[in-house]
């Protein structure tokens, strides 16, 4: 493992993005998303994904743009077109716009169509929480999850994020509708570690903790079994309806994952109390959940905040092969 600073990683990938045609501002926005994901310990969606991101540009799935454009407005709900541009760039702009609307109307919704993979959805929930707002966002995907009771992937794992402001470590729940995301499975496969619980089916149709067996079959276990199936379906349906964009069934007809639909909601919770009052409510909820085991129970987002502080001091661990692959 190499231990690298955010500056060193930025110096490596920023010129690559600029050479691909992004403006310096757009390139820096995209680079910061990859770096932050590694800083917060979500290595499956950090530099490990960067070569695939570049490959998607080269294949024409990602277009070089400076962000999305508005196509319709219905009061506090707007529709935007991602122009097939970079997912992280479009997602950040969409959440920013949702927050702008929320500052005027208490809540804002931006539904985004024809965009691409946003890397880690928690980035955009945290974006709202860092601004003192509650953020909710979700995305649809290619069909990569079998519905409960089925045998063929017809659903996306459609991650949803819910976030709230809290001191320097906001609450951020980021979950796919599969028990484990593809990125997490790949990280366990690379490190040759078993999953803590069953995450999918092997070639014999048995539930397994072996990430390689699950990746080979592509049969990932829905989170919450039938409940995950239902929620994945509804999230896909709502994203398509709100954005007037593609559903998973439409994405399946395209070349790879592209032109997906996403939704971004922001709530200006400062309308219901000042920052100290909101923090006190969240602290009470966290303390109640942890009960008599505050050291062994973490709230969603706590581990990421702790990892970020640690890696800012000691560096970000990057596998040598990942670093060399960047050229």
C-alpha positions as MATLAB code, in Angstrom:
seq = 'XXXXXXXXXXXXXXXXXXXXXXXXXXXXXXXXXXXXXXXXXXXXXXXXXXXXXXXXXXXXXXXXXXXXXXXXXXXXXXXXXXXXXXXXXXXXXXXXXXXXXXXXXXXXXXXXXXXXXXXXXXXXXXXXXXXXXXXXXXXXXXXXXXXXXXXXXXXXXXXXXXXXXXXXXXXXXXXXXXXXXXXXXXXXXXXXXXXXXXXXXXXXXXXXXXXXXXXXXXXXXXXXXXXXXXXXXXXXXXXXXXXXXXXXXXXXXXXXXXXXXXXXXXXXXXXXXXXXXXXXXXXXXXXXXXXXXXXXXXXXXXXXXXXXXXXXXXXXXXXXXXXXXXX';
ca = [
       0.000    0.000    0.000;
       1.070    3.550   -0.750;
       0.096    6.210    1.786;
      -0.805    9.319   -0.204;
      -2.128   12.775    0.609;
      -5.214   14.268   -1.050;
      -2.879   16.727   -2.795;
      -0.800   13.922   -4.313;
      -3.889   12.153   -5.611;
      -5.304   15.383   -7.009;
      -2.030   16.183   -8.755;
      -2.263   12.781  -10.433;
      -5.862   12.678  -11.639;
      -6.640   16.361  -12.260;
      -4.394   16.597  -15.358;
      -5.949   13.384  -16.721;
      -9.434   14.902  -16.497;
      -8.310   18.152  -18.089;
      -6.673   16.243  -20.952;
      -9.993   14.506  -21.523;
     -11.540   17.927  -22.123;
     -13.095   19.006  -18.808;
     -12.720   22.610  -17.700;
     -10.472   23.092  -14.692;
     -13.491   23.739  -12.448;
     -15.337   20.630  -13.659;
     -12.196   18.508  -13.416;
     -11.544   19.650   -9.847;
     -15.147   18.926   -8.828;
     -14.909   15.388  -10.201;
     -11.450   14.773   -8.730;
     -12.594   15.941   -5.295;
     -15.403   13.353   -5.298;
     -12.963   10.493   -5.924;
     -10.549   11.826   -3.288;
     -13.253   12.340   -0.643;
     -14.522    8.804   -1.162;
     -11.063    7.427   -0.381;
     -10.618    9.859    2.516;
     -13.812    8.598    4.145;
     -12.885    4.954    3.691;
     -15.222    4.169    0.795;
     -12.339    2.798   -1.257;
     -14.672    0.825   -3.533;
     -15.880    4.135   -5.006;
     -12.623    6.092   -4.919;
      -9.567    5.707   -7.144;
     -10.491    2.067   -7.744;
     -13.336    3.380   -9.942;
     -11.311    6.026  -11.763;
     -10.071    3.791  -14.635;
     -13.677    2.704  -15.334;
     -14.724    6.357  -15.313;
     -12.089    7.187  -17.931;
     -13.074    4.110  -19.964;
     -16.679    5.333  -20.006;
     -15.491    8.656  -21.417;
     -13.473    6.890  -24.101;
     -16.463    4.665  -24.956;
     -18.740    7.689  -25.356;
     -21.039    6.858  -22.450;
     -19.865    9.977  -20.580;
     -19.870   13.252  -22.504;
     -17.618   16.202  -21.640;
     -19.873   18.933  -20.225;
     -19.799   21.585  -17.511;
     -22.949   20.259  -15.845;
     -26.673   19.689  -16.380;
     -29.312   22.085  -17.691;
     -32.829   22.820  -16.460;
     -35.655   21.622  -18.718;
     -38.790   22.119  -16.596;
     -39.969   23.774  -13.364;
     -43.048   22.958  -11.298;
     -42.558   25.221   -8.288;
     -40.276   23.520   -5.772;
     -39.797   20.553   -8.141;
     -37.548   20.926  -11.178;
     -36.427   18.573  -13.928;
     -32.874   18.746  -15.263;
     -31.097   17.028  -18.150;
     -27.644   15.645  -17.367;
     -26.684   15.763  -21.070;
     -25.018   12.353  -20.599;
     -22.288   14.135  -18.639;
     -20.137   13.068  -15.701;
     -22.238   11.712  -12.847;
     -20.372   13.399   -9.971;
     -20.511   16.778  -11.707;
     -24.232   16.499  -12.462;
     -25.125   15.183   -9.005;
     -23.328   17.965   -7.158;
     -25.028   20.591   -9.334;
     -28.434   18.953   -8.808;
     -28.110   18.905   -5.018;
     -26.855   22.491   -5.037;
     -29.941   23.532   -6.985;
     -32.230   21.555   -4.659;
     -30.703   23.446   -1.726;
     -31.182   26.787   -3.485;
     -34.882   26.004   -3.914;
     -35.095   24.874   -0.272;
     -33.690   28.189    0.932;
     -36.598   29.887   -0.841;
     -39.384   27.349   -0.289;
     -38.230   25.266    2.732;
     -37.842   22.203    0.510;
     -36.528   21.607   -2.994;
     -36.539   18.722   -5.435;
     -34.393   18.288   -8.523;
     -35.010   15.221  -10.685;
     -32.192   14.493  -13.099;
     -32.349   12.448  -16.281;
     -29.696   11.276  -18.755;
     -26.885   11.314  -16.215;
     -24.204    8.763  -15.294;
     -22.906    6.896  -12.240;
     -22.424    9.348   -9.378;
     -19.747    7.175   -7.685;
     -20.827    7.334   -4.001;
     -24.300    8.638   -3.352;
     -23.424    9.542    0.239;
     -21.335   12.403   -1.173;
     -24.482   14.318   -2.089;
     -26.401   13.580    1.087;
     -23.380   14.861    3.014;
     -23.291   17.890    0.715;
     -26.738   18.879    1.995;
     -25.946   18.005    5.623;
     -22.755   20.089    5.549;
     -24.935   23.017    4.486;
     -27.226   22.471    7.494;
     -29.986   20.730    5.540;
     -31.587   17.319    5.439;
     -30.756   15.624    2.146;
     -32.384   12.647    0.454;
     -31.317   11.303   -2.917;
     -31.461    8.112   -4.917;
     -30.577    6.707   -8.312;
     -31.588    3.891  -10.570;
     -29.067    1.609  -12.279;
     -28.642   -1.145  -14.827;
     -30.462   -4.397  -13.934;
     -28.011   -5.979  -11.487;
     -30.240   -7.535   -8.818;
     -32.637  -10.437   -8.987;
     -36.071   -9.836   -7.463;
     -36.966  -12.007   -4.476;
     -38.415  -15.230   -5.806;
     -36.860  -14.775   -9.250;
     -33.752  -15.991  -11.012;
     -32.939  -13.221  -13.511;
     -31.598   -9.714  -12.719;
     -34.410   -7.326  -13.660;
     -33.976   -4.695  -10.921;
     -31.272   -2.154  -10.157;
     -29.683   -2.057   -6.732;
     -30.800    1.601   -6.691;
     -28.937    3.193   -3.734;
     -30.807    5.657   -1.511;
     -29.170    8.195    0.799;
     -30.665   10.003    3.804;
     -28.564   12.598    5.612;
     -28.912   15.126    8.426;
     -26.557   17.804    9.785;
     -24.733   17.012   13.010;
     -21.681   18.899   14.270;
     -18.582   17.879   12.251;
     -19.821   14.341   11.578;
     -23.228   14.413    9.867;
     -25.590   11.475    9.865;
     -25.348    9.845    6.422;
     -27.166    6.618    5.606;
     -26.063    5.350    2.187;
     -27.386    1.951    1.155;
     -27.917   -0.028   -2.000;
     -30.917   -2.320   -2.271;
     -28.564   -5.314   -2.343;
     -27.081   -6.601    0.904;
     -23.661   -5.571   -0.454;
     -22.894   -3.213   -3.333;
     -20.846   -4.443   -6.287;
     -18.018   -2.179   -5.144;
     -17.973   -3.735   -1.678;
     -18.017   -7.238   -3.157;
     -15.094   -6.335   -5.397;
     -13.107   -4.981   -2.447;
     -13.663   -8.215   -0.498;
     -12.650  -10.226   -3.576;
      -9.439   -8.227   -4.032;
      -8.511   -8.664   -0.371;
      -9.654  -12.315   -0.398;
     -11.931  -11.861    2.581;
     -15.331  -13.415    3.222;
     -18.421  -11.278    3.693;
     -19.643  -10.951    7.293;
     -23.047  -12.360    6.261;
     -24.436  -14.016    3.144;
     -24.539  -11.606    0.210;
     -25.823  -13.672   -2.718;
     -26.082  -17.033   -4.392;
     -23.355  -19.288   -5.810;
     -23.528  -21.466   -8.946;
     -25.330  -24.195   -6.991;
     -28.076  -21.817   -5.897;
     -26.855  -21.691   -2.298;
     -26.508  -18.511   -0.270;
     -22.819  -17.714    0.232;
     -20.399  -15.307    1.887;
     -17.812  -15.769   -0.875;
     -17.641  -12.522   -2.917;
     -16.051  -14.218   -5.943;
     -18.859  -16.765   -6.193;
     -21.445  -13.985   -6.031;
     -19.674  -11.837   -8.628;
     -19.390  -14.878  -10.914;
     -23.138  -15.562  -10.788;
     -24.238  -11.918  -10.586;
     -26.954  -13.024   -8.186;
     -26.852  -10.537   -5.331;
     -29.132  -10.884   -2.326;
     -31.723   -8.095   -1.966;
     -31.352   -6.218    1.326;
     -34.268   -7.237    3.490;
     -35.162  -10.023    1.040;
     -38.587   -9.178   -0.459;
     -38.561   -5.734    1.151;
     -35.403   -4.808   -0.751;
     -37.044   -6.006   -3.951;
     -40.094   -3.818   -3.382;
     -38.093   -0.753   -2.442;
     -35.741   -1.137   -5.424;
     -38.721   -1.316   -7.765;
     -40.434    1.752   -6.277;
     -37.231    3.839   -6.236;
     -36.685    3.071   -9.923;
     -40.299    3.908  -10.736;
     -40.252    7.222   -8.855;
     -36.897    8.306  -10.306;
     -38.217    7.679  -13.806;
     -41.509    9.479  -13.151;
     -40.034   12.522  -11.395;
     -37.236   13.001  -13.947;
     -39.261   11.941  -17.011;
     -36.226    9.780  -17.641;
     -35.147    6.216  -18.159;
     -36.232    3.367  -15.917;
     -34.040    0.300  -15.412;
     -35.891   -1.452  -18.243;
     -34.791    1.352  -20.607;
     -31.210    1.420  -19.320;
     -30.942   -2.323  -19.975;
     -31.281   -1.638  -23.726;
     -28.275    0.718  -23.796;
     -24.583   -0.064  -24.087;
     -23.515   -0.336  -20.448;
     -24.843    1.768  -17.579;
     -25.637    5.254  -18.856;
     -28.452    7.817  -19.128;
     -29.805    6.925  -15.690;
     -32.313    8.871  -13.562;
     -31.744   10.413  -10.124;
     -33.676   12.457   -7.545;
     -32.310   15.028   -5.081;
     -34.353   16.430   -2.177;
     -33.253   19.115    0.267;
     -35.106   20.323    3.377;
     -34.151   23.577    5.113;
     -34.557   22.252    8.658;
     -33.341   25.561   10.081;
     -36.970   26.652    9.594;
     -37.914   24.403   12.539;
     -35.164   25.445   14.962;
     -31.667   26.840   15.215;
     -28.525   24.771   14.776;
     -28.089   24.076   18.483;
     -31.655   22.804   18.820;
     -31.290   20.531   15.802;
     -27.980   19.144   17.069;
     -29.545   18.493   20.473;
     -32.383   16.489   18.876;
     -29.930   14.403   16.861;
     -27.622   13.892   19.851;
     -30.556   12.640   21.918;
     -31.524   10.158   19.171;
     -27.934    8.905   18.838;
     -27.458    8.540   22.586;
     -30.728    6.634   22.862;
     -29.728    4.240   20.063;
     -26.285    3.585   21.569;
     -27.682    3.068   25.048;
     -25.124    1.439   27.333;
     -22.777    0.511   24.451;
     -21.568    3.866   23.064;
     -18.147    2.500   22.077;
     -19.408   -0.481   20.074;
     -22.355    1.126   18.245;
     -21.855    3.748   15.546;
     -24.485    5.881   13.874;
     -24.537    6.061   10.053;
     -21.750    8.383    8.948;
     -19.705    8.183   12.147;
     -17.140    5.706   10.856;
     -16.633    7.754    7.677;
     -15.979   10.905    9.713;
     -13.480    9.065   11.948;
     -11.718    7.534    8.953;
     -11.450   10.926    7.291;
      -9.678   12.442   10.278;
      -7.304    9.481   10.496;
      -6.422    9.535    6.800;
      -5.851   13.281    6.769;
      -3.119   12.660    9.346;
      -1.621    9.363    8.167;
      -2.431    9.376    4.458;
      -4.815    7.507    2.189;
      -3.900    3.849    1.552;
      -3.857    3.158   -2.185;
      -2.795   -0.218   -3.666;
       0.324    0.124   -5.787;
      -1.381   -1.564   -8.746;
      -4.228    0.976   -8.600;
      -1.766    3.863   -8.607;
       0.294    2.394  -11.448;
      -2.858    1.872  -13.526;
      -3.330    5.650  -13.619;
      -0.192    5.953  -15.726;
];
